[in-house]
Amino acid sequence: MTVGVEPRTIEYDIDALAKQFALPLTAAHTLLWAEIHHLEHLARIHDFIPLLALKHVKERLRERPFSDLLYGLA
């Protein structure tokens, strides 16, 4: 999964960021793209949370039957 970003918009944002914080354009570019890549990585991890939760529930149910969990016998 990649962020669908239009280059014109990013270049404008990089320029604005550089001006606002008195950064060289290369530094603003590097910082912005590093953050985009970081957020993309987190988004990919977020996609796997339901799968991990399902795996954990299945493991617990294999260890203790649902009725034990339901009735507090576990």
Order of alpha helices (4+ residues) and beta strands (2+ residues): alpha-alpha-alpha
